[in-house]
Amino acid sequence: MKLKYIIPSLMAIVAAVFTSCNDDKNPTYLHELRVSQSYVSLSTSGGSTSIDIEAAGSWSVSGAPEWLTVSPASGSGNGSISFSADAAEGRTAEVIISCEGLTQRINVIQGVATVSTATCAEVLAGPDSKTYRVTGAVTKIANTTYGNWYLNDGTGEVYIYGTLDKSGAEKNFLSLGIEVGDEVTVEGPKTTYNGTVELVNVSVIKINKSLIKVDSLTVDGVAGDGTLPLEGGDIVAHLTCKGTGVAVEIPAEAQDWLGVVSSTVGANPVVTFRAAPNAGGDRFTTVTFKTTDGKKEYTSQATINQAGAIIEASVADFLAAEVGDTQYRLTGVISGLYDSDKQGQSFYLKDWSGETLIYRTDNFVASALKVGDVVTVRGKRGAYKDNPQMVSGTIEMIKAIVEEISIADFLAKEDSKDNYYMVSGVVTEIANDQYGNLYISDGTNTLYVYGCYPGWGATGDARKGAVAQYGIAVGDVLTVIGPKSTYKDVPQVNGGVFFSLVSAN
């Protein structure tokens, strides 16, 4: 059996060598980009080697993994490129040199790319780019198109990022019939992405189907995603079992709100759980069902969710909260768009206490909102690289569509507490530096701002201090948001919300 899997590995190496040799022929006839060799071999004890490059213009190198150092990564004209790595065995890489629309692939190999049979713990501790074979139970399936799922063998858990079908093709995971609880043996190279260890585009060697399976979860007789209401209640798990008996495990951290109230036996057992009322945020747990054939234990799992109260919070309180599934409701001004979001669904929200990123709400574009508008959003506290953000967000309410106008147009508007305007001008006088009563001018017209508050939602003493907080001074260009009113025949911005400041200095 071992020979069966060693031969493909050796053939892959030979194929890589011959592919590289063929690549060497092509750049010889390209005046714009040539390399002295397109196959680089590094010693298992570490070290470096170089190739020569001839290019008609600027070139750059991309695709190098973390373990491989390529220097320089870019240049212009002729020169040499060094490839170096620390001591290791059995890893490969492919880097690409690009120049004026042309590309040259460089195959890099260090040692012999053998397959190591390992536990999950050994994979987690092992080097990147090494190919492993590991066997474990499927604990969760995250994506059924590419085949992203979690494998656990009791020593640890490894994320499988991409699963090839029987013919070696991608995006055909469902054809394999893999389900939570199955015991699967896979083989693939290790990588680490943002701290998560992954086996990438694995081949499936063997599947042992579990003898127990969760067919559905029902609440009040209706099948769904396993979500209970805030008030609690019963949720029923319908199983198929080909083993002897069924045992149920509830994680210790969920036993104070979830318990088993009844169960049946047979080929199609039913287990009923009861959840207590939820006074906090959203919560969930994963319960495990076990059976045996007398020799081996088989498992299956189901996730039980319970909706929680939505916490009304300031941005500051939201930022101070822990990452989790608790739902928060924030209200503030859209202070900017997140440029890196190509889908245009992400933006920054600012209130009197701070600012946070709202990452990819499901209805921002459909709501036709813009910078300056005031909205209420609901979502979970998340983070990316330790940067806090709201995730899984939904815009619940549009509090105000803000019209950006000149001082002259603002003065011509009718008084209304329901219409909000964004108006800018040069600060000419600060009448009260606590509440921010001040005057702004466009050079012709002057407008009184009755209160410049630090941000949306400020009340009581929180309305004070914007002048000092933002360093507002005479001569600065100030932008505020607020409704129009008139007091003793003097038009004013009634309770202006600070938006931005351009210092005169």
RODO-2510 file (C-alpha; in nm, 4 decimals, decimal comma):
residues 505
     n   res          X          Y          Z
     1     m     0,0000     0,0000     0,0000
     2     k     0,2811     0,2401     0,0734
     3     l     0,4267     0,1934    -0,2752
     4     k     0,0948     0,3065    -0,4225
     5     y     0,1352     0,6550    -0,2754
     6     i     0,5137     0,6903    -0,3080
     7     i     0,5067     0,6436    -0,6860
     8     p     0,2752     0,9423    -0,7563
     9     s     0,4985     1,1621    -0,5399
    10     l     0,8092     1,0611    -0,7346
    11     m     0,6280     1,1075    -1,0659
    12     a     0,5252     1,4560    -0,9561
    13     i     0,8893     1,5436    -0,8916
    14     v     0,9993     1,4043    -1,2281
    15     a     0,7170     1,5951    -1,3993
    16     a     0,8273     1,9139    -1,2273
    17     v     1,1851     1,8622    -1,3477
    18     f     1,0810     1,8030    -1,7096
    19     t     0,8349     2,0925    -1,6987
    20     s     1,1147     2,3149    -1,5770
    21     c     1,3482     2,1975    -1,8515
    22     n     1,0852     2,2764    -2,1129
    23     d     1,0385     2,6187    -1,9585
    24     d     1,4093     2,6839    -2,0028
    25     k     1,3725     2,6641    -2,3803
    26     n     1,1017     2,9260    -2,4114
    27     p     1,2658     3,2338    -2,2563
    28     t     1,5759     3,1799    -2,4701
    29     y     1,3810     3,3199    -2,7639
    30     l     1,2108     3,6049    -2,5769
    31     h     1,4082     3,9266    -2,5996
    32     e     1,1998     4,0940    -2,3264
    33     l     1,2534     3,8327    -2,0512
    34     r     1,5107     3,5557    -2,0106
    35     v     1,6314     3,3509    -1,7130
    36     s     1,9350     3,1272    -1,6923
    37     q     1,7249     2,8447    -1,5456
    38     s     1,3675     2,7918    -1,4378
    39     y     1,4382     2,5089    -1,1924
    40     v     1,6012     2,5875    -0,8573
    41     s     1,7147     2,3218    -0,6084
    42     l     1,8033     2,4074    -0,2490
    43     s     1,9926     2,1929     0,0001
    44     t     1,8004     2,0397     0,2904
    45     s     2,0594     2,1951     0,5218
    46     g     1,9541     2,5412     0,4030
    47     g     2,1404     2,7970     0,1957
    48     s     2,0873     2,9906    -0,1234
    49     t     2,1352     2,9784    -0,4975
    50     s     2,0975     3,2341    -0,7748
    51     i     1,9784     3,2613    -1,1315
    52     d     2,0529     3,5292    -1,3902
    53     i     1,7825     3,7413    -1,5452
    54     e     1,7813     3,9510    -1,8647
    55     a     1,4837     4,1849    -1,8942
    56     a     1,3924     4,4626    -2,1337
    57     g     1,2277     4,6658    -1,8577
    58     s     1,1106     4,6562    -1,4977
    59     w     1,0348     4,3151    -1,3492
    60     s     0,8923     4,1778    -1,0242
    61     v     0,8730     3,8457    -0,8424
    62     s     0,5502     3,7160    -0,6849
    63     g     0,4125     3,4015    -0,5245
    64     a     0,7000     3,3186    -0,2882
    65     p     0,5870     3,1372     0,0321
    66     e     0,7020     3,2548     0,3758
    67     w     0,9803     2,9958     0,4004
    68     l     1,1462     3,1113     0,0763
    69     t     1,3390     3,4403     0,0577
    70     v     1,3707     3,5921    -0,2893
    71     s     1,6081     3,8850    -0,3272
    72     p     1,5607     4,1258    -0,4886
    73     a     1,1855     4,1002    -0,5327
    74     s     1,1907     4,3551    -0,8149
    75     g     1,4326     4,5295    -1,0432
    76     s     1,4976     4,6616    -1,3909
    77     g     1,7100     4,5277    -1,6727
    78     n     1,9719     4,2572    -1,6251
    79     g     2,0803     4,1141    -1,2916
    80     s     2,0577     3,8115    -1,0669
    81     i     1,7939     3,6775    -0,8258
    82     s     1,8832     3,4852    -0,5108
    83     f     1,6649     3,2112    -0,3581
    84     s     1,7367     3,1101     0,0021
    85     a     1,5727     2,9054     0,2780
    86     d     1,6433     2,7626     0,6224
    87     a     1,7098     2,3921     0,6734
    88     a     1,4083     2,1733     0,5909
    89     e     1,3051     1,8664     0,3970
    90     g     1,0425     1,7941     0,1377
    91     r     0,8901     2,1219     0,0234
    92     t     0,8322     2,2911    -0,3082
    93     a     0,7222     2,6298    -0,4373
    94     e     0,6546     2,8132    -0,7602
    95     v     0,7339     3,1814    -0,8069
    96     i     0,6505     3,4016    -1,1025
    97     i     0,8691     3,6676    -1,2634
    98     s     0,6678     3,9277    -1,4549
    99     c     0,7957     4,1815    -1,7077
   100     e     0,5915     4,3901    -1,9512
   101     g     0,3073     4,1413    -1,9728
   102     l     0,5332     3,8352    -1,9950
   103     t     0,5754     3,5789    -1,7180
   104     q     0,8354     3,3183    -1,6325
   105     r     0,7660     3,0457    -1,3753
   106     i     1,0483     2,9309    -1,1483
   107     n     1,0067     2,5923    -0,9774
   108     v     1,1833     2,5704    -0,6407
   109     i     1,2375     2,2410    -0,4584
   110     q     1,4124     2,1723    -0,1292
   111     g     1,4735     1,8049    -0,0581
   112     v     1,2341     1,5327    -0,1713
   113     a     0,8632     1,6051    -0,1369
   114     t     0,7557     1,2925     0,0533
   115     v     0,4248     1,2359     0,2261
   116     s     0,4319     1,2078     0,6073
   117     t     0,1601     1,0231     0,7978
   118     a     0,0887     1,2409     1,1008
   119     t    -0,1540     1,3313     1,3741
   120     c    -0,3279     1,6687     1,3763
   121     a    -0,0931     1,7788     1,6537
   122     e     0,2090     1,6921     1,4381
   123     v     0,0618     1,8828     1,1446
   124     l     0,0022     2,1887     1,3630
   125     a     0,3629     2,1790     1,4844
   126     g     0,5202     2,0859     1,1509
   127     p     0,6731     2,3081     0,8801
   128     d     0,4720     2,4768     0,6059
   129     s     0,4779     2,3359     0,2498
   130     k     0,5312     1,9807     0,3754
   131     t     0,2720     1,7260     0,2587
   132     y     0,0898     1,5285     0,5284
   133     r    -0,1530     1,2390     0,5447
   134     v    -0,3854     1,2601     0,8430
   135     t    -0,6984     1,0771     0,9575
   136     g    -0,9723     1,2248     1,1714
   137     a    -1,3413     1,2983     1,2139
   138     v    -1,5233     1,5758     1,0301
   139     t    -1,6409     1,8191     1,2984
   140     k    -1,7742     2,1037     1,0825
   141     i    -1,8173     2,1801     0,7118
   142     a    -1,7717     2,5501     0,6313
   143     n    -1,8030     2,5476     0,2507
   144     t    -1,9615     2,2788     0,0340
   145     t    -1,8352     2,4119    -0,3006
   146     y    -1,4603     2,4201    -0,2438
   147     g    -1,4701     2,1703     0,0418
   148     n    -1,3554     2,3721     0,3428
   149     w    -1,4002     2,1809     0,6674
   150     y    -1,2441     2,0849     1,0019
   151     l    -1,0733     1,7541     1,0821
   152     n    -1,0127     1,6415     1,4404
   153     d    -0,8308     1,3251     1,5521
   154     g    -0,8335     1,3881     1,9249
   155     t    -0,4826     1,5389     1,9283
   156     g    -0,5932     1,8628     1,7653
   157     e    -0,7968     2,0126     1,4829
   158     v    -0,6793     2,1107     1,1337
   159     y    -0,8651     2,3298     0,8845
   160     i    -0,9002     2,1732     0,5391
   161     y    -0,8986     2,4538     0,2813
   162     g    -1,0125     2,3004    -0,0463
   163     t    -1,0887     1,9347    -0,1227
   164     l    -1,0291     1,7701    -0,4608
   165     d    -1,2802     1,5196    -0,5982
   166     k    -1,1969     1,1669    -0,7173
   167     s    -1,0601     1,2970    -1,0477
   168     g    -0,8516     1,5679    -0,8817
   169     a    -1,0866     1,8527    -0,9768
   170     e    -1,1804     2,1478    -0,7538
   171     k    -1,5259     2,2813    -0,6599
   172     n    -1,6930     1,9394    -0,6532
   173     f    -1,6927     1,8594    -0,2823
   174     l    -2,0530     1,7371    -0,2660
   175     s    -1,9719     1,4499    -0,5032
   176     l    -1,7628     1,2912    -0,2247
   177     g    -2,0593     1,2586     0,0117
   178     i    -1,8576     1,3654     0,3154
   179     e    -2,0683     1,4520     0,6216
   180     v    -2,0040     1,5686     0,9771
   181     g    -1,9054     1,2663     1,1838
   182     d    -1,7385     1,0735     0,9000
   183     e    -1,3829     0,9520     0,9512
   184     v    -1,1739     1,0767     0,6597
   185     t    -0,8113     1,0277     0,5566
   186     v    -0,6706     1,3153     0,3506
   187     e    -0,3376     1,4114     0,2020
   188     g    -0,2152     1,7603     0,1185
   189     p     0,0431     2,0364     0,1775
   190     k     0,0397     2,2494     0,4905
   191     t     0,0262     2,6252     0,4936
   192     t    -0,0428     2,8876     0,7594
   193     y    -0,2733     3,1790     0,6777
   194     n    -0,3309     3,4583     0,9320
   195     g    -0,2270     3,2200     1,2080
   196     t    -0,4578     2,9369     1,0959
   197     v    -0,2937     2,6071     0,9992
   198     e    -0,4430     2,4653     0,6801
   199     l    -0,4056     2,1641     0,4549
   200     v    -0,4726     2,2997     0,1068
   201     n    -0,6515     2,1256    -0,1838
   202     v    -0,6303     1,7855    -0,0196
   203     s    -0,6856     1,4507    -0,1894
   204     v    -0,9265     1,2166    -0,0117
   205     i    -0,7686     0,8759     0,0463
   206     k    -1,0447     0,7038     0,2439
   207     i    -1,3885     0,7746     0,3906
   208     n    -1,5411     0,5733     0,6744
   209     k    -1,9051     0,6715     0,7015
   210     s    -2,0290     0,7399     1,0522
   211     l    -2,2866     0,5008     1,1982
   212     i    -2,4810     0,7953     1,3377
   213     k    -2,6190     1,0978     1,1568
   214     v    -2,8276     1,4032     1,2444
   215     d    -3,1082     1,4194     0,9899
   216     s    -3,2735     1,7399     1,1113
   217     l    -3,3403     1,9764     1,3996
   218     t    -3,6963     2,0927     1,4629
   219     v    -3,8414     2,3691     1,6786
   220     d    -4,2178     2,3452     1,7356
   221     g    -4,2286     2,0720     1,4705
   222     v    -4,0669     2,2908     1,2031
   223     a    -3,7272     2,1931     1,0605
   224     g    -3,4747     2,4736     1,0425
   225     d    -3,1221     2,5802     1,1227
   226     g    -3,1421     2,4831     1,4891
   227     t    -3,2244     2,8286     1,6291
   228     l    -3,4336     2,8705     1,9423
   229     p    -3,6138     3,1928     2,0353
   230     l    -3,5087     3,4298     2,3095
   231     e    -3,7739     3,2808     2,5389
   232     g    -3,6172     2,9326     2,5186
   233     g    -3,8076     2,6097     2,4624
   234     d    -3,7562     2,2638     2,3130
   235     i    -3,5518     2,1622     2,0108
   236     v    -3,5654     1,8059     1,8769
   237     a    -3,2795     1,6217     1,7046
   238     h    -3,3907     1,3476     1,4616
   239     l    -3,1158     1,0857     1,4093
   240     t    -3,0306     0,7835     1,2016
   241     c    -2,8282     0,5285     1,3984
   242     k    -2,6764     0,2012     1,2714
   243     g    -2,4803     0,1363     1,5888
   244     t    -2,5686     0,0231     1,9386
   245     g    -2,7199     0,2908     2,1618
   246     v    -2,6873     0,6696     2,1533
   247     a    -2,4993     0,8884     2,4010
   248     v    -2,5289     1,2678     2,4073
   249     e    -2,2618     1,5151     2,5159
   250     i    -2,3340     1,8811     2,5900
   251     p    -2,0274     2,1052     2,6410
   252     a    -1,9773     2,2090     3,0033
   253     e    -2,0078     2,5795     2,9217
   254     a    -2,3607     2,5258     2,7822
   255     q    -2,4983     2,2969     3,0521
   256     d    -2,6339     2,5893     3,2544
   257     w    -2,8814     2,6769     2,9774
   258     l    -2,9282     2,3562     2,7732
   259     g    -3,0238     2,0020     2,8826
   260     v    -3,1741     1,6761     2,7550
   261     v    -3,5360     1,6170     2,8604
   262     s    -3,6125     1,2955     2,6675
   263     s    -3,4759     1,0464     2,4152
   264     t    -3,5878     0,7386     2,2255
   265     v    -3,4059     0,4298     2,0946
   266     g    -3,3994     0,2371     1,7671
   267     a    -3,2764     0,2994     1,4151
   268     n    -3,4272     0,6500     1,4145
   269     p    -3,3845     0,7847     1,7687
   270     v    -3,5106     1,1261     1,8736
   271     v    -3,3414     1,3437     2,1359
   272     t    -3,5238     1,6441     2,2822
   273     f    -3,3274     1,9335     2,4323
   274     r    -3,4683     2,2187     2,6419
   275     a    -3,3135     2,5670     2,6513
   276     a    -3,3663     2,8224     2,9269
   277     p    -3,4695     3,1830     2,8472
   278     n    -3,1790     3,3938     2,7253
   279     a    -3,1211     3,7265     2,8987
   280     g    -2,7907     3,7944     2,7208
   281     g    -2,6716     3,8070     2,3634
   282     d    -2,6891     3,5349     2,0974
   283     r    -2,5434     3,2031     2,2093
   284     f    -2,4804     2,8615     2,0601
   285     t    -2,3253     2,5268     2,1388
   286     t    -2,2329     2,2105     1,9494
   287     v    -2,3749     1,8879     2,0904
   288     t    -2,2218     1,5488     2,0079
   289     f    -2,4068     1,2224     1,9502
   290     k    -2,2122     0,8971     1,9892
   291     t    -2,2731     0,5336     1,9068
   292     t    -2,0589     0,2200     1,8741
   293     d    -2,0360    -0,1024     1,6742
   294     g    -1,8708    -0,2769     1,9669
   295     k    -1,5212    -0,2058     1,8408
   296     k    -1,5157     0,1612     1,7522
   297     e    -1,6963     0,4799     1,8506
   298     y    -1,8710     0,6930     1,5906
   299     t    -1,9917     1,0498     1,6307
   300     s    -2,2045     1,3177     1,4732
   301     q    -2,2655     1,6750     1,5793
   302     a    -2,5292     1,9455     1,5626
   303     t    -2,5138     2,3143     1,6449
   304     i    -2,7947     2,4568     1,8567
   305     n    -2,8388     2,8344     1,8449
   306     q    -3,0460     3,0621     2,0620
   307     a    -3,1314     3,4196     1,9799
   308     g    -3,0390     3,6752     2,2418
   309     a    -3,1243     4,0271     2,3409
   310     i    -2,9834     4,3011     2,1204
   311     i    -2,7671     4,5361     2,3244
   312     e    -2,8054     4,9082     2,2582
   313     a    -2,4515     5,0439     2,2813
   314     s    -2,2302     5,3390     2,2085
   315     v    -1,9403     5,2839     1,9726
   316     a    -1,7008     5,3015     2,2675
   317     d    -1,8892     5,0280     2,4546
   318     f    -1,9011     4,8173     2,1379
   319     l    -1,5245     4,8494     2,0890
   320     a    -1,4671     4,7465     2,4504
   321     a    -1,6794     4,4310     2,4140
   322     e    -1,5374     4,0863     2,3445
   323     v    -1,5486     3,9225     2,0025
   324     g    -1,8505     3,6920     1,9939
   325     d    -2,2049     3,6280     1,8774
   326     t    -2,3774     3,8899     2,0924
   327     q    -2,5820     4,1311     1,8807
   328     y    -2,5231     4,5061     1,9228
   329     r    -2,7194     4,8029     1,7935
   330     l    -2,5252     5,1213     1,7081
   331     t    -2,6453     5,4563     1,5760
   332     g    -2,4211     5,7185     1,4203
   333     v    -2,3050     5,9105     1,1176
   334     i    -2,1496     5,7381     0,8170
   335     s    -1,8109     5,9035     0,8420
   336     g    -1,6390     5,7332     0,5479
   337     l    -1,6404     5,4378     0,3092
   338     y    -1,4021     5,1440     0,3393
   339     d    -1,1994     5,1697     0,0175
   340     s    -1,0740     4,8097     0,0307
   341     d    -1,4281     4,6705     0,0021
   342     k    -1,4851     4,6117    -0,3688
   343     q    -1,8487     4,5249    -0,3010
   344     g    -1,9059     4,8677    -0,1484
   345     q    -2,0873     4,7306     0,1539
   346     s    -1,8455     4,8479     0,4254
   347     f    -1,8248     5,1876     0,5929
   348     y    -1,7159     5,3687     0,9088
   349     l    -1,9726     5,4694     1,1695
   350     k    -1,9056     5,7491     1,4184
   351     d    -2,0976     5,8632     1,7235
   352     w    -2,0061     6,0904     2,0143
   353     s    -1,7896     5,8210     2,1754
   354     g    -1,5829     5,6877     1,8872
   355     e    -1,5686     5,5326     1,5417
   356     t    -1,5739     5,1747     1,4140
   357     l    -1,5711     4,9834     1,0862
   358     i    -1,9011     4,8251     0,9816
   359     y    -1,7796     4,5414     0,7604
   360     r    -2,0052     4,4346     0,4755
   361     t    -2,3615     4,4916     0,5817
   362     d    -2,6104     4,3014     0,3715
   363     n    -2,8107     4,6034     0,2560
   364     f    -2,5845     4,9123     0,2376
   365     v    -2,5808     4,9426    -0,1418
   366     a    -2,9533     4,8690    -0,1691
   367     s    -3,0237     5,1469     0,0811
   368     a    -2,8441     5,4008    -0,1434
   369     l    -2,6719     5,5612     0,1547
   370     k    -2,3798     5,8044     0,1456
   371     v    -2,1240     5,9648     0,3734
   372     g    -2,2981     6,1962     0,6209
   373     d    -2,6201     5,9988     0,6514
   374     v    -2,7274     5,8773     0,9950
   375     v    -2,8132     5,5093     1,0379
   376     t    -2,8798     5,2415     1,2976
   377     v    -2,6965     4,9132     1,2398
   378     r    -2,7138     4,5763     1,4136
   379     g    -2,4410     4,3125     1,4143
   380     k    -2,1742     4,1186     1,6030
   381     r    -1,8448     4,2325     1,7497
   382     g    -1,5688     4,0967     1,5295
   383     a    -1,2034     4,1711     1,4607
   384     y    -0,9487     4,1333     1,1835
   385     k    -0,5817     4,1282     1,2811
   386     d    -0,6829     4,2711     1,6196
   387     n    -0,8686     4,5593     1,4519
   388     p    -1,2271     4,5738     1,5856
   389     q    -1,5223     4,5817     1,3501
   390     m    -1,8907     4,4989     1,3290
   391     v    -1,9601     4,1859     1,1232
   392     s    -2,2775     4,0191     0,9941
   393     g    -2,4341     4,3637     1,0084
   394     t    -2,7725     4,4879     0,8912
   395     i    -2,8899     4,8461     0,8552
   396     e    -3,2078     4,8492     1,0631
   397     m    -3,3074     5,2132     1,0264
   398     i    -3,2109     5,5226     0,8324
   399     k    -3,2326     5,7942     1,0969
   400     a    -3,1580     6,0816     0,8617
   401     i    -3,0702     6,1378     0,4970
   402     v    -2,8379     6,4366     0,5212
   403     e    -2,8296     6,6987     0,2460
   404     e    -2,4988     6,8800     0,1942
   405     i    -2,5677     7,2466     0,1228
   406     s    -2,4054     7,5907     0,1400
   407     i    -2,4613     7,8382     0,4206
   408     a    -2,6721     8,0525     0,1849
   409     d    -2,8987     7,7581     0,0981
   410     f    -2,9226     7,6576     0,4642
   411     l    -3,0415     8,0070     0,5601
   412     a    -3,3160     7,9778     0,2953
   413     k    -3,4521     7,6484     0,4291
   414     e    -3,7695     7,6184     0,6351
   415     d    -3,7312     7,5342     1,0025
   416     s    -3,7712     7,1621     1,0641
   417     k    -3,6449     6,9241     1,3311
   418     d    -3,6788     6,6308     1,0910
   419     n    -3,4528     6,7527     0,8093
   420     y    -3,0756     6,7351     0,8571
   421     y    -2,8139     6,9284     0,6623
   422     m    -2,4372     6,9184     0,6319
   423     v    -2,2935     7,2688     0,6200
   424     s    -1,9371     7,4042     0,6270
   425     g    -1,7767     7,7385     0,6982
   426     v    -1,4835     7,9218     0,8491
   427     v    -1,5114     7,9654     1,2269
   428     t    -1,5282     8,3390     1,2953
   429     e    -1,6192     8,3403     1,6657
   430     i    -1,6529     8,0901     1,9518
   431     a    -1,9234     8,2175     2,1881
   432     n    -1,9223     7,9197     2,4281
   433     d    -1,6326     7,6739     2,4317
   434     q    -1,8137     7,4209     2,6545
   435     y    -2,1137     7,3449     2,4329
   436     g    -1,9505     7,4767     2,1180
   437     n    -2,1761     7,7694     2,0409
   438     l    -1,9996     7,9422     1,7529
   439     y    -2,0298     8,1230     1,4206
   440     i    -1,9198     8,0046     1,0767
   441     s    -1,9021     8,2049     0,7557
   442     d    -1,8615     8,1515     0,3809
   443     g    -1,7224     8,5050     0,3422
   444     t    -2,0624     8,6540     0,2641
   445     n    -2,3075     8,4808     0,4946
   446     t    -2,2734     8,4011     0,8651
   447     l    -2,4455     8,1120     1,0408
   448     y    -2,4864     8,0547     1,4130
   449     v    -2,4207     7,6985     1,5324
   450     y    -2,6108     7,6510     1,8570
   451     g    -2,4035     7,3724     2,0065
   452     c    -2,1289     7,1787     1,8321
   453     y    -2,1421     6,8369     1,9973
   454     p    -1,8639     6,5723     1,9757
   455     g    -2,0804     6,3367     1,7711
   456     w    -2,4193     6,1803     1,7157
   457     g    -2,6100     6,0702     2,0237
   458     a    -2,4363     6,2891     2,2806
   459     t    -2,6538     6,3789     2,5784
   460     g    -2,5983     6,5618     2,9066
   461     d    -2,2332     6,6312     2,9828
   462     a    -2,1285     6,4255     2,6803
   463     r    -2,2365     6,7226     2,4662
   464     k    -1,9581     6,9320     2,6138
   465     g    -1,5962     6,9626     2,5118
   466     a    -1,5949     6,9319     2,1316
   467     v    -1,4028     7,2586     2,0975
   468     a    -1,1178     7,1301     2,3127
   469     q    -1,1442     6,7683     2,1897
   470     y    -1,1026     6,8575     1,8235
   471     g    -0,8986     7,1744     1,8747
   472     i    -1,1541     7,3992     1,7041
   473     a    -1,0200     7,7521     1,6626
   474     v    -1,1102     8,0716     1,4824
   475     g    -0,9998     8,0418     1,1204
   476     d    -1,0625     7,6649     1,0961
   477     v    -1,3058     7,5233     0,8403
   478     l    -1,5728     7,3366     1,0365
   479     t    -1,8354     7,0965     0,8999
   480     v    -2,1390     7,0134     1,1124
   481     i    -2,4639     6,8209     1,0675
   482     g    -2,7947     6,9350     1,2121
   483     p    -3,1495     7,0684     1,1583
   484     k    -3,2445     7,4322     1,1033
   485     s    -3,4331     7,6401     1,3575
   486     t    -3,4785     8,0093     1,4316
   487     y    -3,4477     8,1798     1,7702
   488     k    -3,5321     8,5484     1,8102
   489     d    -3,5208     8,5882     1,4320
   490     v    -3,1702     8,4390     1,4158
   491     p    -3,1394     8,1232     1,1958
   492     q    -2,9213     7,8550     1,3491
   493     v    -2,8013     7,4976     1,3326
   494     n    -2,9872     7,3579     1,6299
   495     g    -2,7501     7,1159     1,8007
   496     g    -2,4781     7,0653     1,5433
   497     v    -2,3023     6,7273     1,5260
   498     f    -1,9297     6,7586     1,4599
   499     f    -1,8342     6,5948     1,1275
   500     s    -1,4911     6,7268     1,0243
   501     l    -1,2380     7,0047     1,0729
   502     v    -0,9701     7,1561     0,8516
   503     s    -0,7276     7,3476     1,0688
   504     a    -0,6134     7,6910     0,9594
   505     n    -0,2657     7,5904     1,0771
***
